[in-house]
Amino acid sequence: MRLLCRFAIVVLLFVGAMLQAEEKKTREQKVREDKERVEAEGFWMYNDIPGAIAEAKKSGKPILVVLRCLPCEECVKLDDELVDQDPVIQKLLKEYVCVRVVGTNGLDLETFQYDTDQSFAVFLMNADKTIYGRFGTRSHRTEWVGDVSLKGMAKALERGLDIHAAYPGNKAELAGKRGDKPLFSSPEKYPALRDKFTDALNYEGDVVKSCIHCHQIGDAERQYYRAQRKPIPEKVLFPYPHPKSVGLTLDPKECAKVVAVAEGSPAAKAGFKAGDNILALQSQPMISMADVQWVLHNTAPEGGTVKAQVSRAGKPMTLSMSLEDGWRREGEIAWRVSSWGLRRMSTGGLKLDSTTPEFRQKAGVGAGEMALHVFAAGKYGPHAAARTAGFREGDILVSVNGRTDLLTEDDLLAYGVTECLPGQKLDTVVWRNGKRLTLKLPIQE
C-alpha cells in the first residue's frame, strides 16, 4: 500500500509539472509549435493563401480559409476539436483545400472582410475568390457556446459544398458576399501599423511581435478617423451586428435556424417565427450566423429593408425586415476587444457598468437618468488619464457634458468618438461618498 501511495504521488507530481510547464509556455512557443505541428501533419496549408488558390484551381475543390489568433484562449477548444478530433468535420474537410492563417500581415482585405474582434474566422470560397460564406462569431468576451458549434460548422461545410457544386450558375447571388473596397488593401498599410509591421510574419526573429492581430485592424481603422478628427462612422463603431440586435436568436447547431424572436423587435414585425430556416438574406445564401451578420453589417446605419427567403414547415416564404435609423446601437460593443481603445478615447481609461437600484436611489438619480458606475480606472499610459483627472473606482457618473441620457457604457463610448474631439475636457458630475462633485473627463485620440 505504501509503495502504491508513493507511486501515485510521483504520478501526480509529474502531471503537475507537465501542466505547469504547459502554463508557462510563451506566446512565442505557442506560435512556433503550432507551425511545426500543422506542417508536420501535412493536411493544412500554412499561411499560404496563394498556394491554396493554386491547388484549388488544379483540383477543382473549394477553399477553406481559417484565420486563427493563436494566443487567444477563448476559441482554442473549438479550434482544436475542428482540426484534430471531430470525425464528421474531418470527412468534410477532405473535400476542401484547407489553409490555416495565423497572422493578418499581407492579408487581402478586399477579399477577406470579417469581424476583426473575432479571433476565429472561417471563409469558404472559390479559387476565383468568390466567397461562398463565412463561419465563426461570438457575442461575449469569453463565451462562444451560444454562437458557434461543431455541428453548426459541419452544416456550414455541407452547405458550402452545395454552393460549390452549383457554381458558377449561382455566381450572381454570391456577389454580395464581397464588400466594398477597403480603406487600405492590407493591414500593414494602415497609418497606425505602417511603421511597425511588414507584410509577412518574421519566423527568423521575434515572430509574435511581428504579427498583426485581427483586432489591430479594427483598432487601426478607428484610429484612422480619429487622427483626422472625424467622427468614427457608425458602421465601424458598431460592426457586424449580432442577430439578437434585430430580435433573432439563432441555433448555433444549424446554418441559420430561428429558435426565438424577441417581442416587438424588427424581426417580429417582419413576421419571423421560431422554427424558420433562413435560406437567404438579400438573395445571398446563408450558411451560418456569421453570414447573417455579414448582411446586417452591410445594411445602412440610417436604416433599410432586409429581404429574407425562409422555409417554414417546408414551405418557402419571403419576409421583409425594416430597420430604422440608429438600429445598430441595439447591439453591444463593451464586450469587444476594440472597447479597450474606445475607453482610452472616450473615458480616459474608465471601465463602466450599470448601477443597481440601490445605488441610483442613494445618488438621487431617477430610473431613466444616467448613473454609470466606475468599475475600474486605468493606471498606466493614456488609460490613466481619467485617474489623473481625479476619477476613482466607485464613482457614479450622473452627467457628462450636460448629458444625462447616456445610460450605458456603450452610449458614452459612442458619444465620445462621434460627437467629441480629442483634447476636449468634459464637465462630468460624479456622486462620491454621498456628495456630488464636478471633474473634467479627458477625450483623447
VOPA-890646 format. One record per residue (C-alpha): residue in one letter; chain; residue number from 0; x, y, z. Coordinates in steps of 0.05 Angstrom, whole numbers, always signed. Layout:
BEGIN
<node A A NUM <X Y Z>>
...
// end
This chain:
BEGIN
<node M A 0 <+0 +0 +0>>
<node R A 1 <+57 +47 +19>>
<node L A 2 <+91 +33 -48>>
<node L A 3 <+26 +46 -85>>
<node C A 4 <+17 +113 -49>>
<node R A 5 <+88 +133 -67>>
<node F A 6 <+76 +116 -140>>
<node A A 7 <+11 +157 -140>>
<node I A 8 <+48 +216 -111>>
<node V A 9 <+103 +211 -164>>
<node V A 10 <+50 +209 -219>>
<node L A 11 <+14 +269 -190>>
<node L A 12 <+79 +308 -185>>
<node F A 13 <+96 +291 -257>>
<node V A 14 <+28 +311 -283>>
<node G A 15 <+31 +375 -242>>
<node A A 16 <+99 +392 -270>>
<node M A 17 <+75 +379 -341>>
<node L A 18 <+14 +424 -331>>
<node Q A 19 <+58 +478 -301>>
<node A A 20 <+105 +474 -360>>
<node E A 21 <+46 +480 -407>>
<node E A 22 <+21 +541 -369>>
<node K A 23 <+90 +573 -374>>
<node K A 24 <+91 +567 -450>>
<node T A 25 <+103 +635 -480>>
<node R A 26 <+65 +663 -539>>
<node E A 27 <+128 +653 -580>>
<node Q A 28 <+128 +579 -563>>
<node K A 29 <+54 +571 -580>>
<node V A 30 <+62 +604 -648>>
<node R A 31 <+124 +564 -667>>
<node E A 32 <+97 +498 -641>>
<node D A 33 <+32 +508 -680>>
<node K A 34 <+70 +518 -745>>
<node E A 35 <+114 +457 -732>>
<node R A 36 <+54 +413 -714>>
<node V A 37 <+9 +433 -772>>
<node E A 38 <+65 +429 -824>>
<node A A 39 <+87 +361 -797>>
<node E A 40 <+16 +333 -803>>
<node G A 41 <+13 +357 -875>>
<node F A 42 <-62 +365 -882>>
<node W A 43 <-69 +441 -875>>
<node M A 44 <-30 +490 -917>>
<node Y A 45 <+1 +542 -871>>
<node N A 46 <-1 +618 -881>>
<node D A 47 <-4 +605 -956>>
<node I A 48 <-69 +631 -987>>
<node P A 49 <-37 +638 -1057>>
<node G A 50 <-15 +566 -1053>>
<node A A 51 <-85 +544 -1033>>
<node I A 52 <-115 +582 -1092>>
<node A A 53 <-66 +549 -1140>>
<node E A 54 <-82 +480 -1111>>
<node A A 55 <-157 +493 -1116>>
<node K A 56 <-150 +512 -1189>>
<node K A 57 <-116 +446 -1202>>
<node S A 58 <-162 +402 -1161>>
<node G A 59 <-228 +438 -1172>>
<node K A 60 <-242 +437 -1097>>
<node P A 61 <-269 +496 -1058>>
<node I A 62 <-222 +531 -1008>>
<node L A 63 <-229 +534 -933>>
<node V A 64 <-190 +591 -900>>
<node V A 65 <-186 +592 -824>>
<node L A 66 <-160 +656 -792>>
<node R A 67 <-137 +640 -722>>
<node C A 68 <-106 +684 -669>>
<node L A 69 <-63 +633 -632>>
<node P A 70 <-53 +670 -565>>
<node C A 71 <-128 +676 -557>>
<node E A 72 <-152 +623 -508>>
<node E A 73 <-227 +635 -518>>
<node C A 74 <-232 +596 -583>>
<node V A 75 <-179 +543 -571>>
<node K A 76 <-229 +488 -554>>
<node L A 77 <-269 +496 -618>>
<node D A 78 <-205 +503 -658>>
<node D A 79 <-172 +440 -631>>
<node E A 80 <-235 +398 -639>>
<node L A 81 <-244 +424 -710>>
<node V A 82 <-172 +409 -730>>
<node D A 83 <-159 +345 -692>>
<node Q A 84 <-220 +308 -666>>
<node D A 85 <-288 +314 -698>>
<node P A 86 <-298 +256 -748>>
<node V A 87 <-356 +289 -785>>
<node I A 88 <-317 +352 -797>>
<node Q A 89 <-253 +314 -815>>
<node K A 90 <-291 +278 -871>>
<node L A 91 <-318 +344 -897>>
<node L A 92 <-251 +380 -894>>
<node K A 93 <-223 +329 -943>>
<node E A 94 <-269 +359 -996>>
<node Y A 95 <-235 +427 -988>>
<node V A 96 <-166 +456 -998>>
<node C A 97 <-153 +477 -926>>
<node V A 98 <-107 +534 -906>>
<node R A 99 <-92 +559 -836>>
<node V A 100 <-72 +632 -828>>
<node V A 101 <-45 +655 -760>>
<node G A 102 <-27 +727 -777>>
<node T A 103 <-61 +780 -818>>
<node N A 104 <+3 +811 -846>>
<node G A 105 <-7 +819 -921>>
<node L A 106 <-79 +795 -918>>
<node D A 107 <-121 +816 -978>>
<node L A 108 <-174 +859 -944>>
<node E A 109 <-214 +867 -1007>>
<node T A 110 <-228 +792 -1005>>
<node F A 111 <-224 +776 -931>>
<node Q A 112 <-272 +823 -895>>
<node Y A 113 <-296 +799 -827>>
<node D A 114 <-308 +820 -755>>
<node T A 115 <-238 +835 -731>>
<node D A 116 <-259 +829 -658>>
<node Q A 117 <-264 +754 -670>>
<node S A 118 <-203 +710 -661>>
<node F A 119 <-230 +652 -702>>
<node A A 120 <-259 +667 -771>>
<node V A 121 <-272 +620 -829>>
<node F A 122 <-282 +633 -903>>
<node L A 123 <-309 +584 -954>>
<node M A 124 <-292 +606 -1024>>
<node N A 125 <-277 +590 -1096>>
<node A A 126 <-208 +593 -1128>>
<node D A 127 <-230 +656 -1165>>
<node K A 128 <-241 +689 -1096>>
<node T A 129 <-316 +686 -1098>>
<node I A 130 <-339 +680 -1026>>
<node Y A 131 <-388 +624 -1011>>
<node G A 132 <-397 +641 -938>>
<node R A 133 <-368 +657 -870>>
<node F A 134 <-368 +620 -804>>
<node G A 135 <-348 +639 -734>>
<node T A 136 <-375 +691 -686>>
<node R A 137 <-385 +706 -613>>
<node S A 138 <-423 +759 -574>>
<node H A 139 <-385 +754 -508>>
<node R A 140 <-312 +764 -489>>
<node T A 141 <-301 +692 -468>>
<node E A 142 <-364 +652 -482>>
<node W A 143 <-380 +625 -551>>
<node V A 144 <-425 +565 -539>>
<node G A 145 <-488 +602 -559>>
<node D A 146 <-458 +627 -624>>
<node V A 147 <-418 +570 -655>>
<node S A 148 <-414 +494 -650>>
<node L A 149 <-381 +436 -686>>
<node K A 150 <-449 +414 -712>>
<node G A 151 <-460 +484 -740>>
<node M A 152 <-392 +482 -772>>
<node A A 153 <-408 +416 -805>>
<node K A 154 <-473 +444 -832>>
<node A A 155 <-436 +504 -860>>
<node L A 156 <-385 +460 -894>>
<node E A 157 <-441 +418 -925>>
<node R A 158 <-477 +480 -950>>
<node G A 159 <-411 +506 -978>>
<node L A 160 <-403 +442 -1019>>
<node D A 161 <-473 +450 -1046>>
<node I A 162 <-459 +522 -1066>>
<node H A 163 <-393 +500 -1099>>
<node A A 164 <-429 +445 -1138>>
<node A A 165 <-478 +497 -1166>>
<node Y A 166 <-423 +546 -1184>>
<node P A 167 <-417 +587 -1229>>
<node G A 168 <-492 +584 -1243>>
<node N A 169 <-504 +618 -1176>>
<node K A 170 <-449 +670 -1182>>
<node A A 171 <-497 +729 -1185>>
<node E A 172 <-528 +714 -1118>>
<node L A 173 <-459 +708 -1087>>
<node A A 174 <-436 +777 -1110>>
<node G A 175 <-459 +810 -1045>>
<node K A 176 <-413 +764 -1005>>
<node R A 177 <-356 +811 -1023>>
<node G A 178 <-354 +880 -991>>
<node D A 179 <-337 +950 -1014>>
<node K A 180 <-265 +970 -1028>>
<node P A 181 <-229 +976 -961>>
<node L A 182 <-192 +1038 -938>>
<node F A 183 <-127 +1001 -947>>
<node S A 184 <-113 +937 -986>>
<node S A 185 <-76 +902 -929>>
<node P A 186 <-69 +913 -854>>
<node E A 187 <+4 +937 -852>>
<node K A 188 <-14 +995 -898>>
<node Y A 189 <-57 +1030 -845>>
<node P A 190 <-20 +1091 -818>>
<node A A 191 <-23 +1064 -747>>
<node L A 192 <+11 +999 -768>>
<node R A 193 <+54 +1022 -826>>
<node D A 194 <+119 +1034 -787>>
<node K A 195 <+111 +975 -741>>
<node F A 196 <+97 +915 -786>>
<node T A 197 <+113 +885 -853>>
<node D A 198 <+70 +842 -899>>
<node A A 199 <+96 +776 -870>>
<node L A 200 <+109 +742 -804>>
<node N A 201 <+182 +741 -783>>
<node Y A 202 <+197 +669 -763>>
<node E A 203 <+271 +684 -765>>
<node G A 204 <+264 +735 -708>>
<node D A 205 <+210 +752 -657>>
<node V A 206 <+150 +722 -693>>
<node V A 207 <+99 +744 -641>>
<node K A 208 <+119 +817 -644>>
<node S A 209 <+118 +815 -720>>
<node C A 210 <+45 +791 -721>>
<node I A 211 <-14 +837 -736>>
<node H A 212 <-71 +812 -693>>
<node C A 213 <-142 +813 -720>>
<node H A 214 <-165 +866 -671>>
<node Q A 215 <-108 +912 -691>>
<node I A 216 <-140 +920 -760>>
<node G A 217 <-203 +948 -728>>
<node D A 218 <-162 +990 -680>>
<node A A 219 <-123 +1019 -738>>
<node E A 220 <-187 +1036 -776>>
<node R A 221 <-217 +1073 -717>>
<node Q A 222 <-151 +1108 -705>>
<node Y A 223 <-150 +1130 -778>>
<node Y A 224 <-214 +1170 -769>>
<node R A 225 <-194 +1194 -700>>
<node A A 226 <-127 +1221 -724>>
<node Q A 227 <-165 +1262 -776>>
<node R A 228 <-211 +1289 -722>>
<node K A 229 <-271 +1258 -756>>
<node P A 230 <-328 +1220 -723>>
<node I A 231 <-318 +1145 -725>>
<node P A 232 <-372 +1120 -773>>
<node E A 233 <-430 +1081 -744>>
<node K A 234 <-412 +1021 -787>>
<node V A 235 <-342 +1020 -759>>
<node L A 236 <-363 +1033 -687>>
<node F A 237 <-419 +981 -686>>
<node P A 238 <-393 +928 -734>>
<node Y A 239 <-425 +861 -752>>
<node P A 240 <-489 +868 -711>>
<node H A 241 <-509 +803 -677>>
<node P A 242 <-576 +774 -700>>
<node K A 243 <-601 +787 -629>>
<node S A 244 <-596 +862 -642>>
<node V A 245 <-655 +855 -690>>
<node G A 246 <-692 +805 -647>>
<node L A 247 <-668 +739 -675>>
<node T A 248 <-639 +682 -634>>
<node L A 249 <-608 +630 -680>>
<node D A 250 <-590 +558 -666>>
<node P A 251 <-513 +551 -667>>
<node K A 252 <-521 +478 -688>>
<node E A 253 <-555 +498 -753>>
<node C A 254 <-539 +544 -811>>
<node A A 255 <-589 +598 -796>>
<node K A 256 <-649 +569 -759>>
<node V A 257 <-691 +614 -715>>
<node V A 258 <-703 +589 -644>>
<node A A 259 <-734 +652 -615>>
<node V A 260 <-759 +721 -637>>
<node A A 261 <-759 +780 -588>>
<node E A 262 <-827 +812 -580>>
<node G A 263 <-833 +880 -612>>
<node S A 264 <-767 +873 -649>>
<node P A 265 <-755 +886 -723>>
<node A A 266 <-754 +811 -735>>
<node A A 267 <-821 +802 -700>>
<node K A 268 <-852 +859 -740>>
<node A A 269 <-826 +826 -804>>
<node G A 270 <-862 +761 -786>>
<node F A 271 <-804 +715 -767>>
<node K A 272 <-825 +655 -726>>
<node A A 273 <-787 +604 -684>>
<node G A 274 <-771 +545 -728>>
<node D A 275 <-759 +586 -791>>
<node N A 276 <-698 +567 -832>>
<node I A 277 <-667 +629 -863>>
<node L A 278 <-645 +606 -932>>
<node A A 279 <-623 +673 -959>>
<node L A 280 <-618 +746 -940>>
<node Q A 281 <-614 +799 -994>>
<node S A 282 <-611 +740 -1043>>
<node Q A 283 <-547 +714 -1011>>
<node P A 284 <-549 +641 -988>>
<node M A 285 <-538 +634 -912>>
<node I A 286 <-490 +581 -886>>
<node S A 287 <-482 +607 -815>>
<node M A 288 <-496 +661 -763>>
<node A A 289 <-435 +698 -789>>
<node D A 290 <-468 +703 -857>>
<node V A 291 <-529 +735 -825>>
<node Q A 292 <-482 +785 -791>>
<node W A 293 <-449 +800 -857>>
<node V A 294 <-515 +822 -888>>
<node L A 295 <-532 +863 -826>>
<node H A 296 <-463 +894 -827>>
<node N A 297 <-475 +918 -898>>
<node T A 298 <-543 +948 -882>>
<node A A 299 <-540 +1024 -874>>
<node P A 300 <-538 +1052 -804>>
<node E A 301 <-592 +1100 -826>>
<node G A 302 <-638 +1041 -837>>
<node G A 303 <-662 +998 -894>>
<node T A 304 <-701 +936 -914>>
<node V A 305 <-672 +866 -909>>
<node K A 306 <-707 +815 -954>>
<node A A 307 <-708 +744 -928>>
<node Q A 308 <-724 +678 -961>>
<node V A 309 <-744 +628 -907>>
<node S A 310 <-771 +558 -903>>
<node R A 311 <-827 +549 -853>>
<node A A 312 <-852 +477 -842>>
<node G A 313 <-823 +461 -910>>
<node K A 314 <-858 +518 -946>>
<node P A 315 <-818 +576 -977>>
<node M A 316 <-836 +647 -954>>
<node T A 317 <-809 +717 -967>>
<node L A 318 <-805 +766 -909>>
<node S A 319 <-783 +839 -907>>
<node M A 320 <-750 +867 -844>>
<node S A 321 <-748 +942 -837>>
<node L A 322 <-692 +973 -796>>
<node E A 323 <-697 +1045 -772>>
<node D A 324 <-644 +1098 -764>>
<node G A 325 <-598 +1081 -705>>
<node W A 326 <-616 +1007 -706>>
<node R A 327 <-543 +985 -699>>
<node R A 328 <-539 +1015 -629>>
<node E A 329 <-583 +958 -603>>
<node G A 330 <-521 +915 -605>>
<node E A 331 <-467 +915 -551>>
<node I A 332 <-395 +936 -562>>
<node A A 333 <-368 +937 -490>>
<node W A 334 <-350 +862 -494>>
<node R A 335 <-307 +873 -555>>
<node V A 336 <-231 +877 -554>>
<node S A 337 <-239 +944 -590>>
<node S A 338 <-273 +973 -528>>
<node W A 339 <-203 +979 -497>>
<node G A 340 <-184 +1032 -548>>
<node L A 341 <-252 +1065 -544>>
<node R A 342 <-244 +1073 -469>>
<node R A 343 <-179 +1109 -479>>
<node M A 344 <-212 +1156 -529>>
<node S A 345 <-279 +1168 -494>>
<node T A 346 <-270 +1156 -419>>
<node G A 347 <-196 +1167 -405>>
<node G A 348 <-190 +1093 -387>>
<node L A 349 <-252 +1085 -344>>
<node K A 350 <-289 +1018 -347>>
<node L A 351 <-362 +1029 -330>>
<node D A 352 <-422 +986 -314>>
<node S A 353 <-494 +999 -297>>
<node T A 354 <-514 +1012 -225>>
<node T A 355 <-563 +976 -180>>
<node P A 356 <-629 +1008 -160>>
<node E A 357 <-599 +1019 -90>>
<node F A 358 <-540 +1058 -119>>
<node R A 359 <-587 +1100 -161>>
<node Q A 360 <-631 +1117 -102>>
<node K A 361 <-570 +1138 -60>>
<node A A 362 <-545 +1183 -116>>
<node G A 363 <-614 +1214 -125>>
<node V A 364 <-619 +1191 -197>>
<node G A 365 <-685 +1173 -230>>
<node A A 366 <-699 +1108 -267>>
<node G A 367 <-690 +1140 -336>>
<node E A 368 <-628 +1181 -320>>
<node M A 369 <-553 +1168 -325>>
<node A A 370 <-517 +1132 -269>>
<node L A 371 <-454 +1096 -292>>
<node H A 372 <-411 +1062 -240>>
<node V A 373 <-335 +1066 -247>>
<node F A 374 <-317 +992 -243>>
<node A A 375 <-243 +1005 -258>>
<node A A 376 <-198 +1064 -273>>
<node G A 377 <-135 +1052 -314>>
<node K A 378 <-68 +1064 -282>>
<node Y A 379 <-19 +1067 -339>>
<node G A 380 <-6 +1110 -400>>
<node P A 381 <-65 +1142 -436>>
<node H A 382 <-112 +1096 -399>>
<node A A 383 <-93 +1131 -334>>
<node A A 384 <-118 +1199 -359>>
<node A A 385 <-184 +1196 -321>>
<node R A 386 <-150 +1174 -257>>
<node T A 387 <-101 +1232 -265>>
<node A A 388 <-161 +1278 -273>>
<node G A 389 <-188 +1255 -205>>
<node F A 390 <-236 +1198 -223>>
<node R A 391 <-235 +1137 -177>>
<node E A 392 <-265 +1068 -173>>
<node G A 393 <-334 +1071 -142>>
<node D A 394 <-352 +1139 -171>>
<node I A 395 <-421 +1145 -203>>
<node L A 396 <-424 +1187 -266>>
<node V A 397 <-491 +1223 -268>>
<node S A 398 <-477 +1275 -322>>
<node V A 399 <-426 +1284 -378>>
<node N A 400 <-421 +1350 -415>>
<node G A 401 <-492 +1365 -394>>
<node R A 402 <-518 +1299 -420>>
<node T A 403 <-558 +1256 -372>>
<node D A 404 <-585 +1208 -425>>
<node L A 405 <-521 +1166 -433>>
<node L A 406 <-550 +1106 -397>>
<node T A 407 <-499 +1052 -415>>
<node E A 408 <-424 +1048 -424>>
<node D A 409 <-437 +1038 -499>>
<node D A 410 <-475 +1104 -501>>
<node L A 411 <-416 +1141 -470>>
<node L A 412 <-364 +1106 -513>>
<node A A 413 <-403 +1124 -576>>
<node Y A 414 <-415 +1196 -554>>
<node G A 415 <-341 +1207 -542>>
<node V A 416 <-319 +1185 -611>>
<node T A 417 <-377 +1213 -653>>
<node E A 418 <-393 +1279 -620>>
<node C A 419 <-329 +1299 -584>>
<node L A 420 <-258 +1314 -607>>
<node P A 421 <-190 +1296 -578>>
<node G A 422 <-166 +1348 -529>>
<node Q A 423 <-234 +1365 -501>>
<node K A 424 <-245 +1360 -426>>
<node L A 425 <-318 +1348 -410>>
<node D A 426 <-351 +1373 -346>>
<node T A 427 <-373 +1309 -311>>
<node V A 428 <-414 +1306 -249>>
<node V A 429 <-399 +1246 -204>>
<node W A 430 <-430 +1221 -140>>
<node R A 431 <-379 +1200 -88>>
<node N A 432 <-389 +1184 -15>>
<node G A 433 <-456 +1220 -13>>
<node K A 434 <-432 +1283 -48>>
<node R A 435 <-433 +1308 -119>>
<node L A 436 <-371 +1339 -149>>
<node T A 437 <-351 +1361 -219>>
<node L A 438 <-289 +1333 -254>>
<node K A 439 <-261 +1340 -324>>
<node L A 440 <-267 +1277 -367>>
<node P A 441 <-209 +1277 -418>>
<node I A 442 <-225 +1260 -490>>
<node Q A 443 <-164 +1231 -526>>
<node E A 444 <-140 +1209 -593>>
// end
